[in-house]
């Protein structure tokens, strides 16, 4: 677990932008078990690529999309342990990855960006990838 004073600003980066911060398994279940609509889930992280690429890319995608998910949410790996573990159940068959960005449609995982897709790509490239997924599934 990371010190709260270290991660609070990193979490607020998304929650201040409208992402719902999920901290319990029940909150994850309530959102991701829904069979109606679309959900973008960001597995937030202290990783440098989360700060440099994942969080800004997710925010840019939401801000610039013609179509956007019905809900946007986040869990914080290494902080929201229970919520992150439960979210990773929904992300199978993908292995645990922090950061990661997943799109769900009607309760099914339809698009996934793992850390390997995030590292080395700019926030703009990540946003463009997500916008294409929104156009397809939202």
N, C-alpha and C positions, 0 to 999 in steps of 0.2 A: 504494500500500500504506500502511496505517495503522500507527502505532507499536504494538507488541505490548502495551505497558503501558496504552495507551488501550483496546484492544479486548478484552483478556483478561477483565475483569469482565463485559463485555457478552456474550461467548461463554459464560462460566461460568453466566450467568443461565439459560441453557437446558440446558447439559450437566449442571449440578448438579441439574436437575429430571428428568434421565433421557433427554434427547435425545442421540442419538449424534452427535458432531461428525465430519463428513466433511471430510477435507482433501486427498484425491487423487481423480483421475478414476476410478481403479479402485474405490475405496470407493463412489463414487456408482453406478457401473455394477453392482457387486455387489448393492447394495440395490435400486435402481430397475429393474433388468432382471428382477427376480424376478417370475414369473407367478403367485405364490401370496400371497394376503393383501393387506393394506393398509398404506400408508406415508404419514405426514404429514411433509412436508418444509418447514422454515422457512428462507427465505433471509434470514439475519440481516443487520443493517446498523447503522452508527453513526447513521443518520437518527433524528431525534427521535421520529418516529412509530413507529419500531421499539421504542424504549424505552418510550414512553408507551402504545402500543396493541398492537403486533404480538406482542412477547414475552409480555406479561402475558395477552393474549387467547388465545394458543396454550396457555399453561400452564393457564389457567382451563378451557379446553375439555377438555383431557386430564384434569384433576382432577374435572370435573363431569359427564362423559359416562357414560351407561349403556353405550353401545357406544363403543369407542375403537379407533384404528388398532393393527395388530399391531406396528408399528415407528414410532418418532418420531425424526427426524434433522434436522440443520441444517448448512448451509454458511454461511460468512461472506463476503459480498460485500466486495471490497477487501482481503481477508485470505487466504482460501482460494481463490486465483485459479483454479487448475486445477480444483478441485472445483466451484466456482461456474459456471465456463464449461461444464463437462460437465452439471451439473444443468440449466442453461438450455437445453441441447439437448432434455432431456426435457420442458421446459415449453413448447415450441413448440406452437401458433402464437403464444403470448403473447410480447410483447417483454420484454426484460430489465427487471426491476423489483426494487427493493430498498427496503423489505422486500417479501416476498411469502410466501404460505403456500399450499402445494399438497397435495392429497390424491390418492394413486394407489391404484387397486384392480386387482389382478392385472396389474400392469405398465402400466396405462393411466391417464393423467391424467383424473380425473373431477370435480375441483372446484378452483377457483383463486381466490385473493384477491390481486389486484395492489395495488400501493401506493395506487392511486386508491380502492380499496375499504377501505383501512386508514386513510388520512389522514382526519381529521375524524370518525372513529367511535371510540367508547369501546372499551376492552378487553372490556367485557361484551357489546357488540353483536358484536364479532368472535368471541368465544367462542360466542355463541348461533348465529351463522352456521355455525361449524365443527361444533358439536354436531349441528345439523340434517344436515350432510353426513355425519357419522359414523353417524347413525341410518339414513341412506339406503344408505351404501356399506360400512360395517364390520360 
